[in-house]
Amino acid sequence: MANREFNPEYEFAGKLIPQLVEESARRDPERPALMVHCGGGKVDRISYAQLWDKVVRLSSFIQKAGINPGEHIALLGTNSPEWAITYLAIQSAGCVVVPLDSAQRPQELRHILRHSDSVAIFLAKKFEDVLTEDGEDAFPEMSKFFLENIDTLIKTETKPLPVRFPESDDATAVIIYTSETTGLPKGVVLSHKNIVSDIEGMVHRFPFTARDNFLSVLPVHHAFEATAGFLTPLAMGCGIGYARALRAKEILEDIGEYDATIMLGVPLLFEKFHRGILKGVEQKGRMAKTVFSSLMGFTKLIDSALKIRSGAKIFKKFRQKAGFGNMWLMISGGAAINPETVKFFNHFGIVFCQGYGLTETAPVLTVNPPDRNKPESVGPPIGGAEIKIDSPNSEGVGEILARGPMVFKGYYKNPEATEKAFTPDGWFRTGDLGKLDEDGYLYIVGRAKNLIVTAGGKNVYPEEIEEKLNDSPYILESLVIGVKKKGAEEPFAIIVPDFDAIDRKFGVGWDEEKISEIIKAEVEKVNSQIAPYKRIKGFKIQAEEFPKTSTRKIKRYLYTGKEVEL
């Protein structure tokens, strides 16, 4: 699938975020822009003309409320048309959006509201308690509006003021507070230019068309979903359907309901889909499993020999029965994904690419092209982005540095952190370790702060070992940490077993001793595949899944290794 020539109709240079949506409304006003379940099996569809009309009217309301250009307005809610309309209206009023993570604790959100200098907030009613402390209003001077009431506010604007766009694309568009593992969250200041340049890079990399429908699954306050799953489709005139939940059953139903063709997600979600498909085939009996395996082997052979994606036709009926309908593209971000999952979906007939980025880079820096996909890599840089490796070791591994128009302006009210984030010559320090191959494709090795240094001075990257552990059918997830021993560190694994898989294989009569034997065998299998200095020196079993962020990343900082003895 070759990258298309860039259509000048979608020229983005110098544009502001809401201007891109305005242009989509002008091109195809009746095209459904936002779709959401409204109960009783019905779907509410908001056209581009309706969307832009609502944005203009809410922008007028914000202006008449006395909020000045450049002031900050917080936004707290779940994925919904109301959230999308409010985000665009705030920017159309010349103001800055401060999107909040509803999974954070109320005291954390109150700190962000104060630190961000937000003068107003739009929020869902169920999060109203965030604004109170000890039973009293914690923000008496702040204007407060409920997302459930914005249609009423919009209807009051019978003679709306014109939109009040910022004068330059260098104006701040959003301040996104990162989920820090230690210390206080930092406000990442992103301009319209940062985000629009990232949208343009995505559009050049993938052949999106206005006929595509995106399924919105990830929290939209997060930079990945906001840029790639919200603003990019609206800039291209695509439709967005909001998933009802993160559960696989509902997602598959939503894919059919919205005729979704594209979905962004995180590794845990896609790996669950992968396991679910294989489990479904297995449950249909030996014959079905044999047929599926034979077709998969045939597809791999053809794809390898002819450099095509034969699975698009061969597995069409399988995909439809599995609930994937007309889905043709999946993009994974947020963390490393098992390359076997990438290979599986590509042979299954769905283009599956993984990418890499950070909130500070708006966020996409690299992503695999559909026609030149390397499953183990996060791909080459998108247009405008530059990547280099700082002080690479003998294996070519070093800290990943980035530069380009998508790189952020700095941390809000934190000049010290901003200075530390850049090299003297202006490259952004990602804090991630990686290497580049001869084709310029980036490979992520791990986070610098997760690195384990052994007594022999060898570097061990926990993520590499976790990937191998998680390949086991009996391990649901794992975390490898460095445990101190005589002043150095040694790899230690905390493992969550897949009890369902163990039940199916060994029956339900197992006890703790049997579980330990099964997991020990899997650990030994991994140890036999890696260098001696990387080998896991001990492990413990944890019954409950690891605590995760709203984007399904394990909260590694909760596991320091101090409570473990080798």
N, C-alpha and C positions, 0 to 999 in steps of 0.2 A: 504494500500500500504506500504509494509515493506521497511525499508531502506536497500539498497543492500550492499553486502560485498564490501569493497573497492578493486578495481581492481589494482594490483601492476603495471600494464602497465601505470597507471596514477600517479605513485609515484611523489610527488611534493617536498619532503624535500630537501632543499639546492639548489633548482632550481631558476633561474632568469626568469623574466616574458617572454622575447622573446624566451628563450629556450623551454618553454611550447608550443609556437606556432610552433617552428621549429620541435618539436617532432610530433605534429599533422600533419604537412606537410609530414613528413616521413611516418607516419602510413597510410594516405589516401590522396595522392597528388592530385587526381582528384576531391575530394569532394569540392563542392562550399563553400567557406568560407565567402565571402561578396557578397551581392546582392543589386542592386540599380536600380531604374527606370531611364531610359536614354531617355525618350520621345517616343511618338508614341506608347505607350502601350508595349514597349519593356523593358526587364530587363537585365542588364549587370551582369554577374556572374564571379567572380574572384575565381579561385580554390586555394586550399592551396598551391600548388606548385607555382602558379603565385604570390600569396601573399608573400610567403617567398622569392622568387626571387626579388621582388620589394623592400622588406625590406632590403635585403643584399646590393642591389645596391645603395639604398638611404643612407644606413649606410656608404657605401664607399664614397659617395659624401660628406657627412658630415665630415668624417675624412680628406679627401683631401682638404676641405675648411679651414683646419687649426684649427678646434675646438678641444680642448683638452679633454681627459677623465675627467669626473666629472663636466665639465662646464654645465651651464644651458641654455636650449633652450626653448623659449616660443612657444605655439601652440594655434592659434586662428582661429576657424572656426566652421562650423555646422557639424552635424553627416554625415559622408561620408567615402567612402573607402580611400580617400586621407588623411583624418584625422587619420584613423586607421593605415595606412601604415607609416605615419610620426611619430606617437607616438612610434611605435615599432622600427622604424629605429633609432630614437634618442637614445633609450635605448640600441640598438644593437651596437651603436657607443660608448658606455660607458658613455653617457651623461645623464643629468637629464631633464625630461619633466616638463615644467611649463604650464599646461593647463589653458586657460583663458576663462572666461564666457563672451560670446559675448553680453549678455543682459546688462552688466555693462556699465556705461558711459565712454566715451573716457578718461576723466581725471583720473578716477579710474583705468583704465587699464594701463595708462602711469605710474601711481604711482607704480603699481604692477611690471611692467617691470623694473623700476629702483630699487625697493626694492629687487626683486628676483635676481638681478645681471645677468640677461639674456644677453648672448653675441650674440644671434641670435634669429630670429623669423620666423616661417612658418605661413602664414596667408592667408585667403581668400581675394581676391581683394576687396570685398565690405566693408572690415574693414580697408582698407588702411589709412583712415583718422585718425585712432588711433595713427599713427606714426608721425603725424604733429601737430604742435602747433603754432598758429598765422601765419599759412601759411608756416612755415619752418619745416625742418626735426628735430624732437625732439630727434632722436637717430642716429646721424651721424656715430657713431662708430659701430653700430649694423649691423650684416649681415641680410639681409632680403630676403625671398624666398616666392613665392606665391604657395599656394596649387594647383592652377590650372595648374602650370607648372611642377609639380613633375614628371610626366611621361617623360617629355623632359629631366629633370635632370637624371632620371633613365637610359634613353637610352644612355646617354653619358658615362655611366660606363660599357664599353665593357670588361674591365679587372678589376672587382671590388676587392677591398681589402677584406680580411677576416673580419668577424664581430669582434668587439672589446668589448667583454663582460666585465663587472666589475669582479674583482677577488673574490668578496664575495657577498652573498645575503643580507648582512648588508648594502651594498652600497645604497645610496639614489636613488630611482626610479623616484619619482615625488614630486613636491611641489605644493600643491593645496591651493589656497587662499579662505578662507571661506567668505561667505557673512555676514558680521557683521551687527548687528542692530544698534550698536553705535560704534563710534570710527573707526579706520582703520582696514581693513581686515588683518587677520593673516595667514601666510604661514605654512600650515601643512606639515611637512616633513615625507614622508612615504618611507620606504625601500622596496626592492624587497621581503624580508622576510615577512614584514607586509602584503603586498597585496597577495602574494602566499599562506600564511597561511589562509587568508580569503577565497580565491578560494577553497582551500582544504576543509574548513569547509562547504562551500556551496555544494560541490560535494558529501560529505558524507551525507548531509541532504536530498538532492533530487536525485532521480534516473534519472539524465540526461543521454542521450546516444548520440552517434555521428549522429543518425538519426534525432535529434531535430533541429528545426530552431527557432531562437529567432527573435522577432520583436523589433527593436531598436526604441523606442519612446522618451524616456527622453534624455535631453542634455548629450552627452557623456563626457563632461568635468567634470560633477558632479560625485562624488566618487561612488554613488550607481550604476549608469549606467555603469561607467567605469569598476568597478570590477565585478559586477554581470551580466551585460548585454553585455559586450564587451570582457573582458579578460577570464571570466569563460567559455563562449561558445567556444572561440578559443582554450582554453586549453583542452577542451573535444572533439574537432574536429566537433563541431556543425556549422550550418550555421547562418549568421546574415543578416537579410533583413532590410534596412533602410526605416522607414516610411516617407512618403512625407510631412506630416503635423500632427499637434495634433488634427485635427478635426476628430470626430468619423466616419464620412462617409468614409474618405480616409483611416483611420486606418483599418476599416473592409474590405475594398477592398484590402489593402496591406496584411492582414492576408491570404486572399485567394490566392493572387498573389505569395506570398513567401511560401505558405503552412506552415505558422507559427504555431508552437505548444506551444511556451512559450512566455510570455510577462511580462515585469516589468513595473510598473507604480506607479503613486501617487493616493491618495484617490479621488481627484476631477475627475480624468479620469474614474476610475472604477465606481464611484457613478453615473457618467453621463451615462455610459453603462447600469447600473442597471435600471435607470429611463427610458432610451431609450427602453429597452426590454419591460418593463411593459407598456409603452406608446404605443408601436407598437401592443401589444396584445389587448390593450383597443380599439385601432382604428379599429381592425378587427371585432368588434361587441361583443354583449353579449355572444353569443355561444362560441366564441373563448376564451373569458375571463373566462368563466365557466370551459371549458375544461382545460385550463392552470392552473387555481387555484386548480382544483381537482387533476390534476397530481402532482402539487407541494405538496399538502397536503399528497397524497399517498406516494410520495418520502420521505418526512420528516418522515412519520410513519415507513416505511421500514428501512430507514437509522438509525433511533433511536433504533429500535428493533434488527436489525441484525448487526449493526456497519459496514455497507457497504456504497458504493456510487452508489446507484441505478440510480441516475440521468444521469450517463454516458451513459446508454442505453435508458432510458425512454425519455430523452430530446434530443436525438441525432438529430432528424429531425428539432426540434425547433432551436437548436444551428446552424445548417447548414443554415437554412432560415434567422437567425439573422446575419449571416456573420462570425460566429466564427469557422467554418470549423473543422479542426483537433486540435484546441487549447485545451490543457489538463491542463496547469498550468499557473496561474497568481500569481505574487508576488507583494505585495504593500509595499511601504516604504516611508520615508520622513515625514510622519505625521500620526496621528491616523486616522483610518478609521471606519466608522459606522459598528458595528458587523453584522447588518442585511444584509449589502452588502456581507460580507464574507459568511454568511450562505446561502444567495440566490445563489451565484455562485457555492458553493459546492453542493447544492441540484440540481442545473441546470446541473451538470455533469462536471464542470471544477474545478480542485483542486485549491483552492484559499487560500493563506497563507499570513499573514502579518508578517513583521519583524521589527527590530529596530537596529539602529546604528548611528554612527557619522562619519564625515570625518576623525576625529582623530583616528578612529578604523578601517579604511580601506575598507568599513565602517561597515560591518555587524557584529553585536554582538549576536543577537538572531533572530530566525525565527521559525515559527511553523512547525513541521514535518507534511507531508501530511497525515499520518495515525493516528496522535494524535493531531488534530488541535483544539485549543480553540479559538473561534472567538473573544472573548473580550481581549485576550492576544496577546503579540508580540512574544510569544514562549520562549522556553528554550535556553540557550547559545549554539552556535555552538561549534564544537570540538576545544579545546584549549582556549576558552574564559571562563573567570570567572566573575561572577556578585555577588555583595553583596550590601545591603542597609545600608547606613550610618545613624546612630542615628535614627532608625525608631520610629515613634510616636505610640500612642495606637492602631492605625489602621494598623500599619506595614509600613507606608509610610515614606520614607526618600530619600536622594539623592542617585542616582544610581552610584555605583563605578564599574570600570571595570579593568580587568588585563588579559594579554595574548599576544601571539606573534603578533597579529594584531594591538596592540596599538602603536601609532606613536612615533617617536623619539623626537619630540619637535617642537616648533614654530621657523621658520627661523629667525635668528637674533633677537630673543625676549626671552632672558633667564628669564626675570621676569614673563612673561605670562606662560612660560613653568613650572616654579617652582610652580606657583599658580594652575596649572592644575592637580597637583599630590599631593596625601597625603604624609606625611613623609615616610610611608612604601611602597610607589610606586604604589598606586592605582590611576587610572585616574578618575578625578571628571567630570562626564558628564554634570552636571548642570540640569539634568532632575530628576523629582520626580517619584518614583514608588514603587512597592511592589512585593514580590515573594509569590507564593502559595506553598502548600505542595509538589507539583511535580516539583518545581523549575522553573515554568513558570513566566515570567516577565509581569507585568501590568504597563503601563505608566499612570501616573496621570496628569502630566503637567510639564511645565518648572518652575524651582524655581523662576526665575525672573518675571514670570507672576502671581505668587501667590497673592491672595487677602486676607488680614487679616482684619477681621471685628472688630467692637468696642468691641465685647465680646471675642476677641482673637481667634476666630474660623478661620480655614484655608478654603478658597474657591478656587477650582481649575477651572479656566475659561473653560478649554477644556472639562470638564465633562458636563457643562451646554450647551456649544456650540453644543455638540453631540446631546443632546436632542432637542435643537431648530432646528437643521438641519434635524431632523427626520420629521419635519412638511412638508407636500406637498406644502405649500405656502411660505416656506422660502428657498431661494437659498443658502445663506450662512450667517454666523453671526460671531460677535466678541464680547466677553464679557471682559470688562475692569473694573478695580477698580477706582471708583470715590470718591475723598476725601469728607468726611462729618464729621465735628467736630473732626478732627485729625485722624479718622479711614477711612476705605474704605468700599464701598458697591458696589455690582455687578450691572453693567449697560450694556445693550446690544445695539449694533449697528447692524441693521438687513437689509439685502438686500432681498426684496421679490422676489418670482418666479412669475413674471408677466404673463408668459405663462400659468402656472397652474391656476392662479387666473382668467385669461380670460376664460379658459375652464370650470371652475366651476361656476363662477358668471357672465359670459358674459363680454362684453367690455364697459359697461356703468358705470363702477366704477369711483370714484374720490378719492382725497387724504383722505377724511374723511372715505370712505368705506375701503380703504387699511389699514388705521390706526385701524379700528375696527377689521378687519380680523387678523392683526398681534397681536393686543392686546389680542384677544381670544387665539391665539397660545401661547403667553407668559404666560398667566394665566394658561393654560393647563400644561405647563412645571413647573410653580411654584407649582402647586398642587401635583407634583410628587417628589419634593425634599424637603429637610429639610428647616425650616423657615430661618435659617441664610444664606442659599445659594440662596434664592429667588431674582430674578431680581427686583431691586427697580425702574427702569425706562428704557426706550428704545427710540431710535430714528431710523427713517427709512432712508436708503440711497439707492438711485436709481441705482447708478453704482456699479459694482463689486469692491471688495477690490483690491488695487494694490498688485501684487504678484511677487515673485522671479521667476527665470527661471525654478525652480522645483515646481512651483505652490503653494508655501507657502505664506500665507498672511503676508504682511510686518507689523507686529503688532506694531513695534516701531513708526509708523506714528500716532498711536492713543494712546495718553497719558492719556486721561480723563480730562485734565486740562480745555478743552473747554466745558465741560459738567457740568451742574448744576442739582442737584437733588431737 
